[in-house]
Amino acid sequence: MASLLLISTFAAYASSQSTTQQAASVTAAASGSQASGLSQKVDPGFAGFGIEPSNLFSFTGGDFANDVSMQFLQNLADYSGSPPHIRVGGNTGDYMMFDGSYNEFWIQADKNANGQGAIASNSLTFGPKYFEAIDRMPTGTPITYGLNLAYEGSDYISNIVTEASAALDNLKNVKVFSFEIGNEPDLYLQNGFRTGQWGGQEYVQEWQDRTSAIYEQVLKSRNISSNFFEPPATASTIGTTFTIADLVQDGILNKANGSDDSYVSGWNQHDYFYFVDVSTLPIDVNYLMDLDHTVSQFAYWQQEIASSAKYNLPYNLREMASIGPTGITGISDVFGAALWQLNFFLYAASLNITSVGMHMVDGSYANAWQPTSEQSNPPSAVVRPSYYSYVAMDQLIGAANSTLQIAALNASSLPPAYSTGSLRSYAAYAENGLMSLILINALQSNASQTPKNTLTVSVHLPSSLAGQTLHLSYLTAPGADSMHNTTFNGLSFEDSSSGGKPVSVGDGKLQSLTVGPDGVAAIPVRDSEAVIATFGALLGSNAVQHANGSDGETSSASAASSSASLTIATTAAAAATASVTGSGAPSKSGAVGLRRGRDEDLLRWVAVGTLLLGLWMMMYG
């Protein structure tokens, strides 16, 4: 009777997490050399940010440093082995003028501004404190720094040379990686920065005029090569003369004077999945989470990526977001956007985009975190679900120690409930070996929908992996519409007392499973959830090789799983079967572990069972 009561208790808990059956099929290669469409190696700083120049102090803090905001960046550096790439650039960079005598943690509006433009190209003033704030970022943070192209007063050369010198002289803790001259010059006629004849050819002439001056007067004396600039930082090249091919034809890759190189270090373009008052289709979470829409929206940019590869130069997406310019609440700031963003990182890596910078501005619902006022003492920040997509991507990068390569996998035989945009799968390779499988179930399921469906994917692996353990790291939340209670790998960043550091809270998910004797493992992934299944060790549990060659600390991601795991049979909870096919035959999976967490739910059921058992003992014992 006692055993029956306990079994009933655990059955009730399992029932609360129950699922319905589904099926699908995906084919994966066993090694990178066999994978179709294998990417280049993913840089540790790949998943980056853009910060609008006039909003810099919101994220770094002003008179008082925003330590929480900086800790969010440091976490990512610890996970991947290098700080995320930061672009300090945007519209307001073309309004700003450097003044070495202005010594405030503030950007001053110039009431006497006379520069051309709907907003004057010299309307904002900043000084050395601006660079001091940037230097609060994690040591070695690669910075793409935006310079003002819009201003064309008689002193435009001396102004841009002065600003470039100030950036290199004052930024000591971070690393200036490249300069960007001008923001979205394809829109200069629209915003009044230029009149008359203006296009790619005129842009190249003005751009080279400034790059040559900076090279001769700033870079040479610092032993920095001429190829230190990223053009064209365009909003779009569709229907313009600003395509990579156009700019090359106009001579942008011509060699610098006295150099064997051009001025170009790589290409820099911008995109948004959706832009308010520009995109014409209606937008909601379900539309965002249909990942086929990302492929169709980004199809044109694949042509530019191909052009970049033709000239053997990196292609950087320096300004990107789910919705621009400031997101939409209920779409950009919910968990569905985190799933979209994790997929976008992986999708972009598979296309050989070198770096992706999600743009952050004051008050944007698309920000990975929302800072409090820079004048607060101390300023702080509130994390958003999309931050966890960075954590997931960077832990994946860090586990490969700078050798990560991504291959997209194609699903087929999807069940009726799933469109082709509902499921994405990727294989991750480290040193050419299969390291991880990433499954993103993007079928929208909101927090109020219970129980939720789960797709359990039967992964067919080489027989050499039989008996090996797959460690499961889930990106999960109560639902696609959730603004809170997101976790990755059992970690949460919502605790305001943690100073931005991770807190292990668990997630109630399977911690690990064993590959069956004939090479098959079953991996469950709930609707509106993602999982990274990794061989060897749980993501974040091994030291990461940092860019400086040192071994970093483990990320503490394994803390949520290293104690008190419970072995259960794979038949617990009715799970569906999908198929990821490699080289192997079907079999049943071995034992799996239940991660300690949503521990509260499990412990409630245990407590109920214990109480019932006690009552039974009192009555019949």
Secondary structure, DSSP 8 states (H G I E B T S, - for coil): -HHHHHHHHHHHHHHHT-------EEE--SBGGG-TT------TT-EEEEE-GGGHHHHHBSSSB-HHHHHHHHHHHHHHSS---EEE-SGGGGGEEE-TT--SSS-EE-TT---STTTTTT-EEE-HHHHHHHTTS-TT-EEEEEE--S--STTHHHHHHHHHHHHHHH--SSEEEEEEESS-GGGTTTTTS--SS-SHHHHHHHHHHHHHHHIIIIIGGGT--S--B--EEES--TTSS-SHHHHHHTTTT---TT-SS-SBS-EEEE--SEETTT--S---HHHHH-THHHHHHTHHHHHHHHHHHHTT--EEEEEE-SEETT--TTTTTSHHHHHHHHHHHHHHHHTT--EEEEEE-TT-TTSSEEE--TTSSS--EEE-TTHHHHHHHHHHHHHTTT-EEEEEE-EES--TT--TTSEEEEEEEETTEEEEEEEEE-----TT--S--EEEEEEE--GGGTT-EEEEEEEE-S-TT-SS--EETTEE---GGGTT--EE---S-EEEEE--TTSEEEEEEESSEEEEEEESS-TTSS--B-TTS-B----SGGGGTSS--EEE-TTSS----EEEE-SS-------EEE-S-SHHHHHHHHHHHHHHHHHHHHHH-
